[in-house]
Amino acid sequence: MKSIEEIKSAIEAAVSGARVGIVPNGSPSGQHSLLLDPQHAVAVAKFLRDDKELQLDFLSNATGVDWLDKEITEKVKVTRPVTKTVDGVDQTMEETVEETRKHVQPGYLEAVYHLYSMARKHGPVILRMRTGNRTDQVELPSLTPVWRSAEFQEREIFDLFGIVFTGHPDLRRILMWDNFKDHPMRRDYVEPDDFEYEPTAHDEVLARAAAHRAARQGSAVAAAEANAGAER
């Protein structure tokens, strides 16, 4: 099978405008993956399936990943004017100093696909697509029209992570019920204090509910005391 670099070059030559990155994997498996831009992902998928040398005709697995916002700390060198007194005379000169700066890298959701060739007996080739963020830009194109085995797996990703796959033939929840709110595989998901499908909650759920109830009551008492103090 072609190397990941050769597959990247083949995609870029075959699909006009496609932007493909290589996501390295430092583990012993060395299974590097290809990061696709969503606008050309379906065209790239068709090329990988139909190319005579690759013939990636089987999608074995699709899954989701939730990447939270990440604070990045970096040191940068900054040149700025400073005034110094030399022999009794004030002089302005430039000085280079090192500053520590922080910025937040926005989080995103990711869909990961593992491809094999049954005809050529090789693989896997791993594809990735990333959403714009975790809130209001969560759409990615469905690869179900290219590999039918993606249908239920993309529904599971939609259900548990919240990625909306445009072009999917039947995008709806597959594990949780229709009126369920939120997505249980999100890394910031908070479990409820009770569940509709459990008439009798487990002991740990009851304990958590009691703790939350006590905290809310304590907050209410503190607020009432504060208001009473303000009125005096």
C-alpha positions in Angstrom: 0.0 0.0 0.0 1.1 3.6 -0.6 2.6 5.5 2.3 0.4 8.2 4.0 2.5 10.9 2.2 1.9 9.3 -1.2 -1.9 9.0 -0.5 -2.0 12.7 0.5 -0.2 13.6 -2.8 -2.6 11.4 -4.8 -5.6 13.0 -3.2 -4.4 16.5 -3.9 -3.6 15.7 -7.5 -7.0 14.0 -8.1 -9.3 16.3 -6.2 -9.0 20.0 -7.2 -8.8 22.3 -4.2 -8.7 19.6 -1.5 -6.7 20.5 1.5 -5.2 17.4 3.3 -3.1 17.4 6.4 -1.2 14.6 8.1 -1.9 14.0 11.8 1.1 12.1 13.1 0.7 9.2 15.6 3.8 8.7 17.8 2.7 5.3 19.1 4.4 2.1 18.1 1.6 1.4 15.6 2.6 4.6 13.7 -0.9 4.8 12.2 -0.8 8.4 11.0 -4.1 9.8 9.7 -5.3 12.3 7.0 -7.1 15.4 8.1 -9.7 16.4 5.4 -11.3 19.8 4.9 -15.1 19.2 5.0 -15.8 21.0 1.7 -14.0 18.3 -0.3 -14.4 15.3 2.0 -17.0 13.5 -0.1 -15.0 13.9 -3.3 -11.9 12.7 -1.5 -13.9 9.7 -0.1 -15.1 8.7 -3.6 -11.5 9.0 -4.9 -10.2 6.7 -2.2 -12.9 4.2 -2.8 -12.6 4.2 -6.6 -8.9 4.6 -7.2 -7.5 1.4 -8.8 -4.4 1.3 -6.6 -6.2 2.1 -3.3 -9.7 0.6 -3.7 -10.6 1.4 -0.1 -14.0 -0.2 -0.4 -14.8 -1.0 3.3 -15.3 1.4 6.2 -14.9 -0.7 9.3 -15.3 1.9 12.0 -16.4 5.5 12.5 -16.2 7.3 15.9 -16.3 10.7 17.4 -13.8 12.7 19.6 -14.5 15.7 21.7 -11.7 18.2 22.1 -12.3 20.9 24.8 -11.0 24.4 24.7 -7.3 24.4 25.5 -5.2 27.2 27.1 -1.9 27.6 25.3 1.1 29.2 27.1 4.0 30.4 24.9 7.0 32.6 25.4 7.6 35.3 22.8 10.4 37.9 22.3 9.2 41.5 22.2 11.2 44.5 21.3 10.2 47.8 22.9 11.6 51.2 23.5 13.1 52.0 26.9 14.6 55.1 28.4 18.0 54.8 30.1 20.2 57.4 31.7 23.8 57.2 30.3 26.3 59.7 31.7 23.5 61.8 33.0 21.7 62.0 29.7 18.4 60.2 29.1 18.5 58.0 26.0 15.8 56.0 24.3 16.9 52.6 23.0 15.3 49.4 22.0 15.4 46.4 24.4 14.3 42.8 23.6 12.6 41.0 26.4 10.8 37.6 26.7 7.1 37.7 27.7 4.8 34.9 28.6 1.5 35.0 26.7 -1.6 32.9 27.0 -4.4 32.3 24.6 -7.3 29.8 24.3 -7.4 27.4 21.4 -11.1 26.8 20.7 -12.3 23.2 21.0 -13.9 21.2 18.3 -15.6 17.9 17.5 -13.9 15.3 15.3 -15.2 12.4 13.2 -12.6 9.6 12.6 -13.0 6.9 9.9 -11.0 3.6 9.4 -10.8 2.4 5.9 -9.7 -1.0 4.4 -9.5 -2.5 1.0 -11.1 -5.9 0.7 -10.1 -6.1 -2.9 -6.4 -5.2 -2.3 -6.2 -6.7 1.2 -4.6 -3.6 2.8 -5.3 -0.9 5.3 -6.1 0.9 7.5 -6.2 4.4 6.1 -7.6 6.7 8.8 -9.5 9.9 7.9 -10.4 12.8 10.2 -12.8 15.7 9.9 -13.2 18.6 12.4 -16.0 20.9 13.1 -15.6 24.7 13.4 -16.4 24.5 17.2 -18.4 22.7 19.8 -21.5 24.9 19.8 -23.0 26.3 16.7 -20.6 25.1 14.0 -21.0 21.3 14.4 -21.8 20.2 10.8 -19.8 17.8 8.8 -20.6 16.0 5.5 -21.9 12.5 5.8 -19.8 9.7 4.2 -22.7 7.3 4.1 -23.3 7.9 0.4 -19.8 6.6 -0.2 -19.7 3.8 2.4 -23.1 2.5 3.5 -21.5 1.1 6.7 -21.1 4.6 8.0 -24.9 5.0 8.4 -25.5 3.7 11.9 -22.1 4.7 13.1 -22.6 8.4 12.1 -26.0 8.2 13.8 -24.2 7.1 17.0 -21.7 9.9 16.7 -24.6 12.4 16.2 -26.4 10.9 19.2 -23.4 10.8 21.6 -21.3 13.7 20.5 -23.6 16.0 18.6 -22.0 16.2 15.2 -24.6 16.9 12.5 -23.9 15.0 9.4 -25.3 16.8 6.4 -26.4 14.5 3.6 -27.1 11.6 5.9 -30.2 9.6 4.8 -31.7 9.1 8.2 -30.0 11.2 10.9 -31.7 10.6 14.2 -30.8 9.3 17.7 -29.9 5.6 17.9 -29.1 5.0 21.6 -30.9 7.7 23.5 -34.6 8.6 23.2 -35.7 11.4 20.9 -36.4 13.9 23.7 -33.1 13.3 25.4 -31.1 16.5 25.8 -27.3 16.9 25.5 -24.8 14.3 24.3 -23.5 11.8 26.8 -20.0 11.3 25.3 -19.1 15.0 25.5 -16.3 15.5 27.9 -18.2 18.2 29.8 -21.4 16.2 30.0 -23.0 16.3 33.5 -25.1 13.3 34.5 -28.6 14.0 35.7 -29.8 13.3 39.2 -32.4 10.9 37.9 -33.2 9.1 34.7 -36.6 8.7 33.0 -36.0 5.0 32.4 -35.1 4.2 36.0 -38.2 4.2 38.3 -35.8 3.6 41.3 -32.5 5.4 41.1 -29.3 3.8 42.1 -27.9 4.7 45.6 -25.1 6.8 44.1 -27.6 8.8 42.0 -29.7 9.4 45.1 -26.7 10.5 47.1 -25.7 12.9 44.3 -29.2 14.3 44.1 -29.2 14.9 47.9 -25.9 16.7 47.7 -27.1 19.0 44.9 -30.4 19.6 46.8 -28.5 20.6 50.0 -26.2 22.9 48.0 -29.2 24.6 46.3 -30.9 25.1 49.7 -27.7 26.5 51.2 -27.5 29.0 48.4 -31.1 30.0 48.8 -30.6 30.6 52.6 -27.5 32.6 52.0 -29.3 34.8 49.4 -32.2 35.4 51.7 -29.9 36.4 54.6 -28.0 38.8 52.3 -31.3 40.4 51.2 -32.5 40.7 54.8 -29.2 42.4 55.7 -29.5 44.9 52.8 -33.1 45.9 53.9 -31.8 46.7 57.4 
